[in-house]
C-alpha cells in the first residue's frame, strides 16, 4: 500500500516531476484534503471537482482573495487589480458570468476558429522551416511564438509589438497562478494591467473607426438584445483572451511535443485525418494534465466528505487529477487515442468551461500534424525545469532539434 500523503506542495520537485502517484493516493485516501503548505483544500476526485465548479457555495471570484494571501495583503496599492476583478469572465459568478459568456460566445465560435486555421498552418510551417536542423529552445522559438502570432493577429497587433504582448501575458499569469506568490509579482501584474489596457484601448478605438473581420471587432460589436460589453468588460475579455491564448497553448505545445516524440505509436492516429487528429489531441490534453487546477473561494460554511469548509477558505479543484480518475477512465494513466474524452477536465468543467477550447485544439492539431508529418524530433534533455504555477504545467525551456525528413 502506498504511503499516506502528509501534505502536498505544488512547487516541490516530487510534485512537479511526477504528480500522478500523489494525486492518485489522495483520491483514495482523502479526496477533500487540507494542505498546510497552501492553507487550502485540495479536491481530487472527478465527481467532486465537477461539483466544485458547479456548486454555488464556491465562488470563482478568486483573484483578489488569492493575491491578498501575501504578507500585508493588497491594501489600497493596486486599484487596477480591484477594478478588473469583476470584468474577467473566468473570475465572476452568475448572473454576471452568464451575461458575459452569452455576449462573448460568437467571438469564439467554430466558424471564427476555422477562419484562423490557414493562418495557424502557415505560421507552423514558417516556424518549423526557420529552426530546421538547429538545436533550439522549443519554448522560446516555437511554443511561445506560434500562439503569439495567431492571437496578436486576431487583435490586429503590429508584428513589432508581439513580444511585448507575450511578456504582458506571462507577467499576469505568473502572478494569478503562482504556486509561490511574491509582492514583486503583484507589482509587475498591476503595472502590466496598465500597459496592456492602454495598448488595447488604442486597438479598440481603431476597430470602432475601421471594423475588420477579426476577433477584436467581434468583441467590440458583442451585444445581445441591446445589451453589450461595458468598457471594462471589453478590456477584461481582451485580457482573458490574450492571457489564455498565449500561456495555455504555449505550455500544451511543449508538453505535447514531448509526448508525441516519445510515443511513435500515437502518430498514425495524429496523422489519420481531421477526426482522428482531434480525438488524439483530446486524449493528449486529458493525459498530460496541463491545467493542474482551478481555485475557488468558499462563500459560506458547509461540510464536505466529513470536512468542515469555512467561509473564505481556498479550494483547489484539481483538473489534472479528475482527468485521471480511475472511476471515470479505465487504465487512466495510459494514452489511448480511441478513448472517449467527453468527461475530460482539460478545459475545465461546468459553467466556466474554457471559451477558447476550439481555438487551442485547432492550433495544436495544425502544429503537431505539420511537425510529425514532415519532421523528426529529438528531445535533447530529459530533466526539465517546471514553471512556478498552481494553475498550469509547463516548462521554462525545452532543448530540441527538429529536422525535416528528406
N, C-alpha and C positions, 0 to 999 in steps of 0.2 A: 504494500500500500504506500502511496506517495506521502511524503512528509506534509504535515499540516502547514498551511501558509500562515506565517505570523503577521506579515504586513506586505504591502505592495508599494513599490516606488516606480512611477512611470519613467524616471530618468536613470534608473540603475542599469548597469551593464547586463545583468541577468535578464531583466525585462526587455530591454531594447534588442538584445541579440536573439532571444527566444521566448517570447511572451506566452506561447501556447500552453506549455505544461502548467504554468502558474494559473492561467485563466481556467483551464480545464479542472484543476484542483478546486478552485473557488466555486465553479458551477456545482461541483459535487459536495463540497464541504460547507460553504457559506455563501449562498447566492446574493445576499444583501450584506456586504462585508464593510466594516468600519476600518478605514485606513488612517492610522495615526499620522503617517507621513503627510498625507494630503488633507487631513481633517475633513474627510468626505466619505460618503457611502459609495461603494463600488458594486454595480449591478451587472451580473454576468450571464444569466440565462436568457435565451431568446424571448420567451413569453414575458418575462419581467421587464426586459429592455423595451419591448413593444409597449407595455403598459407605462413605462417611464416616459415615453414620448407622447402618449395619448392622455395620460391622467391629468386632469385639470388642477390637481393638488400640487403639481410640479410645474414650475414656470420656466419658459425659455428666455425670459428677460434676465440674462445672466452675466453680461459682460461687466457692468459696473459692480455688482456684488463680488464677482471674481477678482477684479482689479483692486477692490477695497481690502483684499486679504494681505496686501503688502503692509509692512510696519508703518503705522501712522495713517494708513488709509489714503484716499484720494484728496480729501479736503476740498477746497474750492480752487485748486490749482489747474484743473483740467476741464474747463467748461465745454469744449467741443466734444469730448467723450460723452458727457452727460447729455449734450444737445442731440446727438445722433443715437442715443440709446434706444429710442422707440421708433427709429426710422429704418432700421435694418430688418428685413423680413425674417431672417434667421433668429432674431433676438426679441421677437414680440409674440404675444399670445392673442387669442381671439378676443374680441371681434376684429382687432386691427390686422392680425395676421391674415385672416381670410380675405379681407378687403384688399390688402396689398398683393396677395397671391393672385387674386382674380384679375387685378389690373395688369400684373406683370406676365401672366401666363402666355399670352400671344407672342410676346417678345422672345420666348424660348421654345416656340412650337417646332414641330418636326419640319414643316416647310422652311422655316428660318434656318434651322440647323443644316438641312440638305443644301440650301443655297451656299453654305460655307464649306461644304465638302471639297469642291475643287481647290479652294484656297488651302485647306489643310493638306491635301495631297501634294500640291505644288510646293508648299513650304517644306514638307517632309523630304521631298526629292532634292530640293536645294540644299538643305542642311546635311543630308547624307552624302551628297556629292562633294560638299566642302570638306568633310572630315575623312573621306575615303583613304584608307591605308595609313592613317596617322594615329599615334597614341594621343588620346584626348581625355579630358574630364567630361563625361557624358552629361552631368548635371549642368555644367556651365555652358557647354557648346550646343547642346540639343534640347535637353529636358526643360530648361528654363526658356530657351529661345522659341521653341515651337508654339507653346501657348501664348507667349508674349506677342508673337507676330499675329496669331489668329485673333486674340482678344483686343489688342490695340487696333487691329483692322476693323473690328466690329464697332469701335468707338471713334474711328477716324483720327487716331493719334498719329502725328507725323513720325516717320521712322526714326528720326533723330532723338525722339523722346521715349522710345520703347524701354530703354534700360532704366530710365527714371521711374516709369510706371511699375516696372518689375520690382524695383527697390522698394517703392512705396507699399506694394502688395506684401512683400516679405516682412517689412517693418511692422505692419498692422497684424499680420498673422502671428509673428513671433510673440507679440505681447498678449493677444487674445487667446492664444493656445499654448502658452509656455508651461512646461512641467515645473520649471523653476523660474518664478517671476521676480523681476527686479524693478526698482523705481526708474532707472535709466531706460528700460524698455518702454515703460508707460510714457515717459517724457518724449521719447522718439515717436511713439504712436500718436501722441497728441499733436506734435509738430507735423507729422505726416498727414494727419487728417486735414490740417490747414492747407498744406501744399497741394495735396491731391484734390481737395474740394475746389480750390482756386483754379487749378488746371481744367477740371471737369466743367466748371461754370463757363469757361471760355468756349469749350467744345459744344456745350448745351446751347449757348446763345447763338453760335454759328448754325447749329441744326435748326433752331427756330426760324432763322432767316432763310436758310437754304437746306430744306429737308433732303435726306439721302435715303437710299434703300439699305439701311443698316440697323443694328440693334439700338444704338443710341437714339435715332429718330423714332423707333418704335416705343422706346421708354418715354421720350418727350411727349409723344402723342397718346400714351396709355390712358384710356378713360373707359368708363362703363356707366351708361345711363346718366351722363352729366357729371359723374364723379371722376376725379383724376388725381394723380400723384401730386402732393404738395412739393414745394422746392426742396425741403429737407428729405422727403421720401424719395424724390427723384435722385438726389445725390446719394442717399443711402442705398438705393437699388444699384447705382453705378459702383459704389464702394464694394458691395457684396459680390457683384458680378466679376469685377476685376480681381478681388482677392481670391475668390473661389476658382476663377478661370485660370489664374496663374499657378497658385500654390498646389491645389489638389492634382491638377493634370501633370504638373512637373514631377511630383513625387510618384504618381502612378506610372508614368513613363519609365522612371528609374527602376522602381521595384519590378515592373513588368518585364523590362529588358533582361533582368537577372533570371527571372522565372523561365522565359521562353528560351534564352540562351542555354539554360541548364536542363531543359526538358524537350529535346527534339521530337519526342512522340506527340507533342501538342501541335506541332507545326502543320501537319496535314489538315487539322481542324481549323486552325487560324487562317490557312490559305484556301479553305474549301468553299469559298463563296460568301456572299453577304450574310446570310442567316447563320451559317456555321461560324463565321468570324465573330458575329455579335454574341453568339452563345458562349464562345470561348473567352471573349473579353469579359462577359458577365461572370463566368467562373473564376477567371483570373482575379477580378476585383473582390469576389467573396473570399477566395483563398488567401490573398495577400493581406487583406485587412488594413488597407492604407488609412482608413478612418478608424482610429483607435476607439474614440468615444466622444459623446457629446454631453455637455454639462447642463444640469437643471438645478433650480432652486426650489426648496420646499416652501409652499405658500402657507401651510398650516401643519399642526401636529397630526401624525397618524401612525398606525402600526403596520409593519410590512414584514412578513415571514418571522414574526415574533420580535422584530426590532422596532424600537421607538424612534421614528423620524421626527425631528423638531423643526418648527418654522424657522426658515433661514438656513437650514443645512444644505451643503453642496451634495449633489447626487450625480454620479457619473454613470450613464448608460453606456456600457462597453460594446459598441457595434461590432468590433473585431471578434469579441467573444461570442456574441449572438450568432455571427455568421459561421461559427464552427461548432455550434451546439449539436451534440450527437442526438438530441431529442428531435431535431429537425432534419438533419442530414446524415445518411449512412456513410461511414468511413469519411468523416468530415475533414480530416487532415490531409486527404488526398485530393489532387486536382483531377476533376472528371469533366471534360468539355461537353459531355452529353447530359450533364446534370440540370435539373430544373431549379433555377435560382430565383423564382418568384418571391421567396421569403428572405432573400439576401438583405443584409443591412449595410451594404457598401455605400449606399447613398442616403442613409438614414431610414427612418420609418415614421409612419403616422403623418400628421398634418405638415410637418416640416421636411418631408421628403424633398431632396435636392431638386430645385427647378432646372438646374443646368445639366442634369444627368445625360440627356441626349447629346448635348454638345461634347461633353467629356468622352463619352463612349465613341462618338464619331471620330474625334481626334486620335484616340488610342488605336482604333481599328485601322485608320488610314496609315498611321506611322508604322505600326507593327507589321502590317501587310507589306508595305513598301520595303521595310527593312529585311524581313526574313524571306521574302520572295527573291531578293537580289543580292543580299549581303551576308557575309559570315561575321559573327560577333564573338569576340574574345573578351571575357571579363578579366581584367588584369590583377585584381585584388579580391581576396575572399573575406578579409576583415574590413568592416565598414564602420564609419563614424556616423551615428544617427543624429538627427536633428533633435533639439530640445523642445518637445511638444507633447502635451497630453492628448491633443486632438488628432494629429496625423503621424503616420510612419513615413519617414523619408531619410535620405542620406545627404550628408554635407557634400560629398563628392563620390564619383564612381569612375575610376580609370578603366578605359576600354580601348580596343582597336576594332574598327568596323571597316571591312574590306569588301569591295564589290567583287562578286564572282565573275569569272570570265565565261 
